[in-house]
Amino acid sequence: MSRLPTTPGRCLGGVIWILVSLLLAASPVLAADPTSSPATGDVRTSSTAPGLVGDPLFALAGVVVIGLIAVGATLLYVRLTSRR
């Protein structure tokens, strides 16, 4: 197996190339205005409960179910791959 010799200048050139490409790839991002419009009010939240969007109990149940699936899959993997 042959290895190409690496020189500090070659590595430094690679690092500089990566940094320059990252700087050139970054573009300004424009976001929406965070203030509410006076005509329609604040459209970022629902009218039923200020600050709550969606169903928090459904989200909590989803997190618990995903956690239980992860624990079950981990235990099954450990059980099937254990050496006796």
TIRO-2110 file (N, C-alpha, C; in Angstrom, 1 decimal):
// TIRO-2110
0.8, -1.2, 0.0, N, 1, A
0.0, 0.0, 0.0, CA, 1, A
0.9, 1.2, 0.0, C, 1, A
0.7, 2.1, -1.0, N, 2, A
1.5, 3.3, -1.0, CA, 2, A
0.8, 4.5, -0.5, C, 2, A
1.5, 5.3, 0.2, N, 3, A
0.9, 6.5, 0.8, CA, 3, A
1.5, 7.7, 0.1, C, 3, A
0.7, 8.7, -0.2, N, 4, A
1.2, 9.9, -0.8, CA, 4, A
1.8, 10.8, 0.4, C, 4, A
2.9, 11.4, 0.1, N, 5, A
3.5, 12.2, 1.2, CA, 5, A
2.6, 13.5, 1.4, C, 5, A
2.4, 13.8, 2.6, N, 6, A
1.6, 15.0, 2.9, CA, 6, A
2.6, 16.0, 3.5, C, 6, A
2.4, 17.2, 3.0, N, 7, A
3.3, 18.3, 3.5, CA, 7, A
2.4, 19.3, 4.2, C, 7, A
3.0, 20.1, 5.1, N, 8, A
2.2, 21.0, 5.9, CA, 8, A
1.5, 22.1, 4.9, C, 8, A
2.2, 22.4, 3.9, N, 9, A
1.6, 23.4, 2.9, CA, 9, A
0.4, 22.8, 2.2, C, 9, A
0.5, 21.6, 1.9, N, 10, A
-0.7, 20.9, 1.3, CA, 10, A
-1.9, 20.9, 2.2, C, 10, A
-1.7, 20.5, 3.5, N, 11, A
-2.8, 20.5, 4.4, CA, 11, A
-3.3, 21.9, 4.7, C, 11, A
-2.4, 22.9, 4.8, N, 12, A
-2.8, 24.3, 5.0, CA, 12, A
-3.6, 24.8, 3.8, C, 12, A
-3.2, 24.4, 2.6, N, 13, A
-4.0, 24.8, 1.5, CA, 13, A
-5.4, 24.2, 1.4, C, 13, A
-5.5, 23.0, 1.9, N, 14, A
-6.8, 22.4, 2.0, CA, 14, A
-7.7, 23.0, 3.0, C, 14, A
-7.1, 23.4, 4.1, N, 15, A
-7.9, 24.1, 5.2, CA, 15, A
-8.4, 25.4, 4.7, C, 15, A
-7.5, 26.2, 4.0, N, 16, A
-7.8, 27.5, 3.5, CA, 16, A
-8.9, 27.4, 2.4, C, 16, A
-8.8, 26.3, 1.6, N, 17, A
-9.8, 26.1, 0.5, CA, 17, A
-11.2, 25.9, 1.1, C, 17, A
-11.2, 25.0, 2.2, N, 18, A
-12.5, 24.7, 2.8, CA, 18, A
-13.1, 26.0, 3.5, C, 18, A
-12.3, 26.8, 4.2, N, 19, A
-12.7, 28.0, 4.8, CA, 19, A
-13.3, 29.0, 3.8, C, 19, A
-12.5, 29.2, 2.7, N, 20, A
-13.0, 30.1, 1.7, CA, 20, A
-14.3, 29.7, 1.1, C, 20, A
-14.4, 28.4, 0.8, N, 21, A
-15.6, 27.9, 0.2, CA, 21, A
-16.8, 28.0, 1.1, C, 21, A
-16.6, 27.8, 2.4, N, 22, A
-17.7, 28.0, 3.4, CA, 22, A
-18.1, 29.5, 3.5, C, 22, A
-17.1, 30.4, 3.4, N, 23, A
-17.4, 31.8, 3.5, CA, 23, A
-18.2, 32.3, 2.2, C, 23, A
-17.8, 31.7, 1.1, N, 24, A
-18.4, 32.1, -0.2, CA, 24, A
-19.8, 31.5, -0.3, C, 24, A
-20.0, 30.4, 0.3, N, 25, A
-21.3, 29.7, 0.2, CA, 25, A
-22.4, 30.3, 1.1, C, 25, A
-22.0, 31.0, 2.2, N, 26, A
-22.9, 31.7, 3.1, CA, 26, A
-23.6, 32.8, 2.4, C, 26, A
-24.9, 32.8, 2.5, N, 27, A
-25.7, 33.9, 1.9, CA, 27, A
-26.6, 34.5, 3.0, C, 27, A
-26.9, 35.8, 2.9, N, 28, A
-27.7, 36.4, 3.9, CA, 28, A
-29.2, 35.8, 3.8, C, 28, A
-29.7, 35.6, 5.0, N, 29, A
-31.1, 35.0, 5.0, CA, 29, A
-32.0, 36.1, 5.6, C, 29, A
-33.1, 36.3, 4.9, N, 30, A
-34.1, 37.3, 5.3, CA, 30, A
-35.3, 36.6, 6.0, C, 30, A
-35.6, 37.0, 7.2, N, 31, A
-36.7, 36.4, 7.9, CA, 31, A
-37.9, 37.3, 7.9, C, 31, A
-39.0, 36.8, 8.3, N, 32, A
-40.2, 37.6, 8.4, CA, 32, A
-40.1, 38.6, 9.5, C, 32, A
-40.9, 39.6, 9.4, N, 33, A
-40.9, 40.6, 10.5, CA, 33, A
-41.5, 40.0, 11.7, C, 33, A
-40.9, 40.1, 12.9, N, 34, A
-41.4, 39.5, 14.1, CA, 34, A
-42.6, 40.2, 14.7, C, 34, A
-42.9, 41.4, 14.3, N, 35, A
-44.0, 42.1, 14.9, CA, 35, A
-45.4, 41.7, 14.2, C, 35, A
-46.5, 41.8, 15.0, N, 36, A
-47.8, 41.4, 14.4, CA, 36, A
-48.3, 42.6, 13.6, C, 36, A
-49.1, 42.3, 12.6, N, 37, A
-49.7, 43.3, 11.8, CA, 37, A
-50.9, 43.9, 12.5, C, 37, A
-51.2, 45.2, 12.4, N, 38, A
-52.3, 45.8, 13.2, CA, 38, A
-53.6, 45.3, 12.6, C, 38, A
-53.7, 45.0, 11.4, N, 39, A
-55.0, 44.7, 10.8, CA, 39, A
-55.5, 43.3, 11.2, C, 39, A
-54.6, 42.3, 11.1, N, 40, A
-55.1, 40.9, 11.4, CA, 40, A
-54.7, 40.4, 12.7, C, 40, A
-53.9, 41.1, 13.5, N, 41, A
-53.5, 40.6, 14.8, CA, 41, A
-52.3, 39.6, 14.6, C, 41, A
-52.0, 38.9, 15.7, N, 42, A
-50.8, 38.0, 15.7, CA, 42, A
-51.2, 36.7, 15.1, C, 42, A
-50.7, 36.3, 13.9, N, 43, A
-51.1, 35.1, 13.2, CA, 43, A
-50.1, 33.9, 13.6, C, 43, A
-49.2, 34.2, 14.5, N, 44, A
-48.3, 33.1, 14.9, CA, 44, A
-48.9, 32.2, 15.9, C, 44, A
-49.9, 32.5, 16.6, N, 45, A
-50.5, 31.6, 17.5, CA, 45, A
-52.0, 31.4, 17.2, C, 45, A
-52.6, 30.3, 17.7, N, 46, A
-54.0, 30.1, 17.5, CA, 46, A
-54.8, 31.1, 18.4, C, 46, A
-56.1, 31.2, 18.0, N, 47, A
-56.9, 32.1, 18.8, CA, 47, A
-57.5, 31.5, 20.1, C, 47, A
-57.3, 30.1, 20.2, N, 48, A
-57.9, 29.5, 21.4, CA, 48, A
-57.1, 29.7, 22.6, C, 48, A
-55.8, 29.5, 22.5, N, 49, A
-54.9, 29.7, 23.7, CA, 49, A
-53.7, 30.4, 23.3, C, 49, A
-53.4, 31.6, 24.0, N, 50, A
-52.2, 32.3, 23.6, CA, 50, A
-50.9, 31.6, 24.0, C, 50, A
-50.1, 31.4, 23.0, N, 51, A
-48.8, 30.8, 23.2, CA, 51, A
-48.8, 29.3, 23.0, C, 51, A
-49.9, 28.6, 22.9, N, 52, A
-50.0, 27.2, 22.7, CA, 52, A
-50.5, 26.9, 21.3, C, 52, A
-49.7, 26.2, 20.5, N, 53, A
-50.0, 25.8, 19.2, CA, 53, A
-50.0, 24.3, 19.1, C, 53, A
-51.1, 23.7, 18.6, N, 54, A
-51.2, 22.3, 18.6, CA, 54, A
-51.7, 21.7, 19.8, C, 54, A
-51.5, 20.4, 20.0, N, 55, A
-52.0, 19.7, 21.2, CA, 55, A
-50.8, 19.2, 22.0, C, 55, A
-50.6, 19.8, 23.2, N, 56, A
-49.4, 19.5, 23.9, CA, 56, A
-49.4, 18.0, 24.5, C, 56, A
-50.6, 17.5, 24.8, N, 57, A
-50.7, 16.2, 25.4, CA, 57, A
-50.5, 15.1, 24.3, C, 57, A
-50.9, 15.4, 23.1, N, 58, A
-50.6, 14.5, 22.0, CA, 58, A
-49.1, 14.5, 21.7, C, 58, A
-48.4, 15.6, 21.8, N, 59, A
-47.0, 15.7, 21.6, CA, 59, A
-46.3, 14.9, 22.7, C, 59, A
-46.7, 15.1, 23.9, N, 60, A
-46.1, 14.3, 25.1, CA, 60, A
-46.3, 12.8, 24.9, C, 60, A
-47.5, 12.4, 24.5, N, 61, A
-47.7, 11.0, 24.2, CA, 61, A
-46.8, 10.5, 23.1, C, 61, A
-46.6, 11.3, 22.1, N, 62, A
-45.7, 10.9, 21.0, CA, 62, A
-44.3, 10.7, 21.5, C, 62, A
-43.8, 11.6, 22.3, N, 63, A
-42.5, 11.5, 22.9, CA, 63, A
-42.3, 10.2, 23.7, C, 63, A
-43.3, 9.9, 24.5, N, 64, A
-43.3, 8.7, 25.4, CA, 64, A
-43.3, 7.4, 24.5, C, 64, A
-44.1, 7.4, 23.5, N, 65, A
-44.2, 6.2, 22.6, CA, 65, A
-42.9, 6.0, 21.9, C, 65, A
-42.3, 7.1, 21.3, N, 66, A
-41.0, 7.0, 20.7, CA, 66, A
-39.9, 6.5, 21.6, C, 66, A
-39.9, 7.0, 22.9, N, 67, A
-39.0, 6.5, 23.9, CA, 67, A
-39.1, 5.1, 24.2, C, 67, A
-40.4, 4.6, 24.3, N, 68, A
-40.6, 3.2, 24.6, CA, 68, A
-40.2, 2.3, 23.4, C, 68, A
-40.4, 2.8, 22.2, N, 69, A
-40.0, 2.0, 21.0, CA, 69, A
-38.4, 1.9, 21.0, C, 69, A
-37.8, 3.0, 21.3, N, 70, A
-36.3, 3.0, 21.3, CA, 70, A
-35.8, 2.1, 22.4, C, 70, A
-36.4, 2.1, 23.6, N, 71, A
-35.9, 1.2, 24.6, CA, 71, A
-36.2, -0.3, 24.2, C, 71, A
-37.3, -0.6, 23.7, N, 72, A
-37.6, -1.9, 23.2, CA, 72, A
-36.7, -2.4, 22.1, C, 72, A
-36.4, -1.5, 21.2, N, 73, A
-35.5, -1.9, 20.1, CA, 73, A
-34.1, -2.1, 20.6, C, 73, A
-33.6, -1.3, 21.6, N, 74, A
-32.3, -1.5, 22.2, CA, 74, A
-32.2, -2.8, 22.9, C, 74, A
-33.2, -3.1, 23.7, N, 75, A
-33.2, -4.3, 24.5, CA, 75, A
-33.3, -5.6, 23.6, C, 75, A
-34.0, -5.5, 22.5, N, 76, A
-34.1, -6.6, 21.5, CA, 76, A
-32.7, -6.8, 20.9, C, 76, A
-32.1, -5.7, 20.5, N, 77, A
-30.8, -5.8, 19.8, CA, 77, A
-29.7, -6.4, 20.8, C, 77, A
-29.8, -6.0, 22.0, N, 78, A
-28.8, -6.5, 23.0, CA, 78, A
-29.1, -8.0, 23.3, C, 78, A
-30.3, -8.3, 23.3, N, 79, A
-30.7, -9.7, 23.5, CA, 79, A
-30.3, -10.6, 22.4, C, 79, A
-30.5, -10.1, 21.1, N, 80, A
-30.2, -10.9, 20.0, CA, 80, A
-28.7, -11.0, 19.7, C, 80, A
-27.9, -10.0, 20.1, N, 81, A
-26.5, -10.0, 19.7, CA, 81, A
-25.6, -10.3, 20.9, C, 81, A
-26.1, -10.7, 22.0, N, 82, A
-25.3, -11.1, 23.2, CA, 82, A
-24.6, -12.4, 22.9, C, 82, A
-23.4, -12.5, 23.4, N, 83, A
-22.7, -13.8, 23.3, CA, 83, A
-22.9, -14.6, 24.5, C, 83, A
-23.1, -15.8, 24.4, N, 84, A
-23.4, -16.7, 25.5, CA, 84, A
-22.2, -17.5, 25.9, C, 84, A
END
